[in-house]
Amino acid sequence: MAKLTIGDDALKNLTKLFEKIGWEKRLCDLTQDEIVVTILIMQFSKGMENDKQFTKEYYDRLLLEYAHEQKYEREQEEQFDPPF
């Protein structure tokens, strides 16, 4: 497993963590420690606002859909290409 790097982006670091924890685990199967370390890694990773892969509009759409449960009307479907 590759080492986690403080300052790398959260997606890369979470990918490395999930390789260690195991991709087959469901969220409800995670231990308290595994959930806490997931949050810690997200906090210590490079801020999403500095990530060149995604735009502010993309983040706004995700917040509307998942945090505020509002449907965001898109002009076209966006393709997500994972960075790993």
Backbone as ProteinMPNN parsed JSONL, in Angstrom:
{"seq_chain_A": "MAKLTIGDDALKNLTKLFEKIGWEKRLCDLTQDEIVVTILIMQFSKGMENDKQFTKEYYDRLLLEYAHEQKYEREQEEQFDPPF", "coords_chain_A": {"N_chain_A": [[0.841, -1.174, 0.0], [0.509, 2.196, -0.806], [1.933, 5.017, 0.862], [0.113, 7.353, 2.854], [-0.095, 10.818, 2.191], [0.295, 13.847, 3.682], [-1.109, 16.768, 2.499], [-1.468, 15.853, -0.06], [-4.182, 15.348, -2.396], [-7.54, 14.752, -1.199], [-8.978, 12.622, -2.402], [-6.994, 10.918, -3.479], [-5.618, 10.218, -1.117], [-7.698, 9.002, 0.356], [-8.226, 6.848, -1.286], [-5.866, 5.378, -0.957], [-6.146, 4.781, 1.772], [-8.516, 3.22, 1.757], [-7.6, 1.054, 0.333], [-6.074, -0.147, 2.278], [-7.967, -0.58, 4.38], [-9.91, -2.057, 3.045], [-11.768, -2.587, 0.177], [-14.113, -3.956, 0.018], [-15.629, -3.561, 2.253], [-18.601, -2.335, 3.737], [-20.053, 0.838, 4.581], [-21.434, 0.661, 7.009], [-20.075, -1.41, 8.167], [-17.659, -0.471, 8.995], [-15.275, 0.191, 11.554], [-15.284, 2.238, 14.549], [-12.783, 3.488, 14.762], [-11.881, 3.33, 12.096], [-13.691, 5.001, 10.804], [-13.128, 7.441, 12.076], [-10.414, 7.805, 11.315], [-10.774, 8.108, 8.585], [-12.107, 10.572, 8.445], [-10.107, 12.169, 9.593], [-8.071, 11.953, 7.653], [-9.301, 13.205, 5.484], [-9.449, 15.79, 6.522], [-6.745, 16.476, 6.801], [-5.81, 16.407, 4.266], [-5.11, 17.991, 1.096], [-6.865, 20.997, 0.588], [-10.051, 21.013, -0.963], [-10.69, 23.221, -2.424], [-8.361, 23.929, -3.609], [-7.914, 22.058, -5.496], [-7.454, 21.301, -8.801], [-8.946, 19.688, -10.405], [-11.73, 19.758, -10.085], [-14.538, 22.017, -10.285], [-15.85, 25.044, -8.768], [-18.562, 25.197, -9.254], [-19.218, 22.513, -9.571], [-18.793, 21.556, -6.945], [-20.741, 23.109, -5.643], [-23.074, 22.057, -6.789], [-22.994, 19.419, -5.796], [-23.269, 19.931, -3.036], [-25.843, 21.073, -2.99], [-27.4, 18.885, -3.885], [-26.795, 16.754, -2.082], [-26.478, 17.748, 0.57], [-28.502, 19.617, 0.921], [-30.624, 18.466, -0.286], [-31.745, 19.241, -2.74], [-32.63, 19.254, -6.129], [-30.368, 19.679, -8.696], [-30.381, 21.257, -11.716], [-28.891, 20.223, -14.608], [-27.153, 21.201, -17.554], [-25.828, 19.437, -19.174], [-24.813, 16.043, -18.766], [-22.238, 15.394, -16.521], [-19.039, 13.895, -16.755], [-17.311, 11.772, -14.603], [-14.045, 11.182, -13.897], [-12.171, 9.2, -12.088], [-9.311, 10.067, -10.065], [-7.515, 8.052, -9.638]], "CA_chain_A": [[0.0, 0.0, 0.0], [1.232, 3.467, -0.845], [1.769, 5.8, 2.083], [-0.693, 8.567, 2.8], [0.756, 11.999, 2.188], [-0.38, 15.083, 4.061], [-0.944, 17.741, 1.424], [-2.038, 15.287, -1.286], [-5.616, 15.583, -2.401], [-8.303, 13.82, -0.37], [-9.346, 11.418, -3.14], [-5.835, 10.026, -3.536], [-5.361, 9.693, 0.219], [-8.772, 8.084, 0.729], [-8.014, 5.631, -2.065], [-4.81, 4.632, -0.27], [-6.71, 4.273, 3.019], [-9.47, 2.144, 1.481], [-6.822, -0.124, -0.042], [-5.673, -0.773, 3.542], [-9.168, -1.028, 5.098], [-10.58, -3.059, 2.215], [-12.827, -2.011, -0.659], [-15.342, -4.74, 0.126], [-16.372, -3.161, 3.451], [-19.671, -1.344, 3.634], [-19.917, 1.898, 5.578], [-21.938, 0.19, 8.307], [-19.132, -2.4, 8.694], [-16.444, 0.195, 9.463], [-15.153, 0.389, 12.998], [-15.215, 3.646, 14.921], [-11.45, 3.97, 14.405], [-11.8, 3.483, 10.641], [-14.456, 6.198, 10.453], [-12.384, 8.603, 12.563], [-9.238, 8.013, 10.476], [-11.26, 8.619, 7.299], [-12.346, 12.003, 8.645], [-8.805, 12.803, 9.786], [-7.371, 12.029, 6.371], [-9.94, 14.256, 4.688], [-9.092, 17.084, 7.1], [-5.332, 16.761, 6.604], [-5.507, 16.407, 2.844], [-5.172, 19.296, 0.443], [-8.215, 21.53, 0.492], [-10.697, 20.79, -2.25], [-10.705, 24.471, -3.188], [-7.09, 24.006, -4.333], [-7.857, 20.956, -6.446], [-7.735, 21.799, -10.159], [-9.77, 18.728, -11.133], [-13.147, 20.074, -9.977], [-14.869, 23.435, -10.271], [-16.734, 25.496, -7.686], [-19.927, 24.837, -9.65], [-19.363, 21.087, -9.275], [-18.967, 21.453, -5.492], [-22.05, 23.684, -5.313], [-24.097, 21.091, -7.196], [-22.972, 18.318, -4.834], [-23.849, 20.4, -1.778], [-27.287, 21.194, -3.169], [-28.038, 17.578, -4.013], [-26.595, 15.852, -0.96], [-26.642, 18.394, 1.871], [-29.763, 20.36, 0.989], [-31.62, 17.629, -0.952], [-32.371, 19.954, -3.847], [-32.154, 18.766, -7.416], [-29.654, 20.672, -9.503], [-30.611, 21.021, -13.145], [-27.652, 20.304, -15.39], [-27.341, 21.311, -18.999], [-25.36, 18.177, -19.726], [-24.293, 15.134, -17.745], [-20.792, 15.493, -16.364], [-18.34, 12.636, -16.611], [-16.35, 11.746, -13.513], [-12.921, 10.314, -14.147], [-11.44, 9.155, -10.824], [-7.894, 10.392, -10.203], [-6.67, 6.936, -9.221]], "C_chain_A": [[0.889, 1.241, 0.0], [0.95, 4.235, 0.441], [0.883, 7.006, 1.828], [0.238, 9.763, 2.9], [-0.064, 13.219, 2.56], [-0.079, 16.115, 2.986], [-1.384, 17.195, 0.083], [-3.538, 15.542, -1.264], [-6.346, 14.444, -1.686], [-8.65, 12.542, -1.118], [-8.194, 10.43, -3.231], [-5.571, 9.405, -2.169], [-6.446, 8.72, 0.669], [-8.66, 6.775, -0.04], [-6.96, 4.76, -1.391], [-5.328, 4.021, 1.035], [-7.639, 3.092, 2.754], [-8.779, 0.892, 0.971], [-6.399, -0.876, 1.215], [-6.877, -1.354, 4.288], [-9.842, -2.176, 4.352], [-11.765, -2.45, 1.491], [-14.154, -2.731, -0.48], [-16.185, -4.342, 1.336], [-17.451, -2.139, 3.115], [-19.481, -0.317, 4.742], [-20.364, 1.417, 6.951], [-21.022, -0.858, 8.935], [-17.843, -1.773, 9.22], [-16.451, 0.312, 10.979], [-15.136, 1.889, 13.282], [-13.864, 4.228, 14.529], [-11.317, 4.202, 12.899], [-12.577, 4.713, 10.167], [-13.691, 7.451, 10.87], [-11.164, 8.857, 11.685], [-9.636, 8.506, 9.084], [-11.483, 10.126, 7.382], [-11.025, 12.751, 8.812], [-8.059, 12.977, 8.474], [-7.987, 13.102, 5.486], [-9.54, 15.636, 5.206], [-7.647, 17.462, 6.823], [-4.907, 16.735, 5.141], [-5.63, 17.819, 2.289], [-6.62, 19.737, 0.331], [-8.791, 21.367, -0.9], [-10.702, 22.063, -3.096], [-9.412, 24.663, -3.981], [-6.944, 22.929, -5.394], [-8.295, 21.454, -7.817], [-8.674, 20.882, -10.936], [-11.25, 19.122, -11.154], [-13.355, 21.579, -9.891], [-15.754, 23.765, -9.074], [-18.18, 25.128, -7.998], [-20.212, 23.365, -9.35], [-19.598, 20.888, -7.776], [-20.328, 21.992, -5.061], [-23.174, 22.711, -5.644], [-24.155, 19.931, -6.21], [-23.588, 18.727, -3.503], [-25.36, 20.535, -1.879], [-27.962, 19.827, -3.154], [-27.943, 16.739, -2.744], [-26.819, 16.491, 0.403], [-27.994, 19.066, 2.01], [-30.909, 19.635, 0.285], [-32.426, 18.396, -1.997], [-31.797, 19.416, -5.144], [-31.55, 19.91, -8.198], [-29.867, 20.316, -10.968], [-29.326, 21.252, -13.913], [-27.981, 20.441, -16.869], [-26.891, 20.045, -19.687], [-24.785, 17.338, -18.599], [-22.772, 15.231, -17.711], [-20.203, 14.102, -16.215], [-17.333, 12.751, -15.485], [-15.279, 10.731, -13.838], [-12.08, 10.285, -12.872], [-9.945, 9.374, -11.006], [-6.963, 9.251, -9.802], [-6.78, 5.78, -10.177]], "O_chain_A": [[1.887, 1.312, 0.717], [-0.125, 4.121, 1.029], [0.894, 7.597, 0.749], [1.241, 9.721, 3.612], [-1.0, 13.589, 1.852], [1.077, 16.31, 2.611], [-1.652, 17.97, -0.834], [-4.096, 15.909, -0.23], [-5.838, 13.328, -1.583], [-8.619, 11.466, -0.522], [-8.399, 9.226, -3.075], [-5.328, 8.203, -2.069], [-6.139, 7.711, 1.304], [-8.966, 5.711, 0.497], [-7.136, 3.549, -1.267], [-4.994, 2.884, 1.367], [-7.563, 2.076, 3.445], [-9.293, -0.213, 1.145], [-6.367, -2.106, 1.219], [-6.821, -2.483, 4.774], [-10.289, -3.146, 4.963], [-12.655, -1.869, 2.112], [-15.207, -2.176, -0.793], [-17.344, -4.747, 1.433], [-17.245, -1.216, 2.327], [-18.81, -0.594, 5.737], [-19.727, 1.738, 7.954], [-21.17, -1.168, 10.117], [-17.022, -2.463, 9.824], [-17.496, 0.507, 11.6], [-14.992, 2.704, 12.371], [-13.8, 5.344, 14.015], [-10.697, 5.18, 12.48], [-12.156, 5.387, 9.227], [-13.614, 8.415, 10.108], [-10.894, 10.007, 11.338], [-8.883, 9.26, 8.468], [-11.086, 10.866, 6.481], [-10.839, 13.829, 8.248], [-7.48, 14.033, 8.218], [-7.266, 13.833, 4.807], [-9.317, 16.553, 4.415], [-7.343, 18.64, 6.629], [-3.75, 17.015, 4.827], [-6.18, 18.714, 2.929], [-7.498, 18.935, 0.014], [-8.095, 21.561, -1.897], [-10.717, 22.0, -4.325], [-9.368, 25.463, -4.915], [-5.946, 22.899, -6.115], [-9.401, 21.975, -7.964], [-9.149, 21.253, -12.009], [-11.947, 18.851, -12.132], [-12.463, 22.32, -9.477], [-16.332, 22.876, -8.449], [-18.94, 24.784, -7.093], [-21.314, 23.014, -8.927], [-20.494, 20.142, -7.38], [-20.992, 21.399, -4.211], [-24.117, 22.558, -4.868], [-25.243, 19.501, -5.825], [-24.344, 17.961, -2.906], [-26.08, 20.153, -0.957], [-28.979, 19.637, -2.487], [-28.912, 16.08, -2.368], [-27.312, 15.824, 1.313], [-28.572, 19.085, 3.097], [-32.036, 20.13, 0.261], [-33.637, 18.216, -2.118], [-30.598, 19.154, -5.234], [-32.151, 20.975, -8.339], [-29.565, 19.203, -11.399], [-28.747, 22.337, -13.874], [-28.955, 19.874, -17.364], [-27.494, 19.619, -20.672], [-24.323, 17.873, -17.591], [-22.109, 15.158, -18.745], [-20.818, 13.228, -15.605], [-16.581, 13.723, -15.419], [-15.571, 9.551, -14.034], [-11.351, 11.237, -12.596], [-9.37, 8.918, -11.994], [-5.76, 9.457, -9.644], [-6.134, 4.751, -9.978]]}, "name": "protein", "num_of_chains": 1, "seq": "MAKLTIGDDALKNLTKLFEKIGWEKRLCDLTQDEIVVTILIMQFSKGMENDKQFTKEYYDRLLLEYAHEQKYEREQEEQFDPPF"}
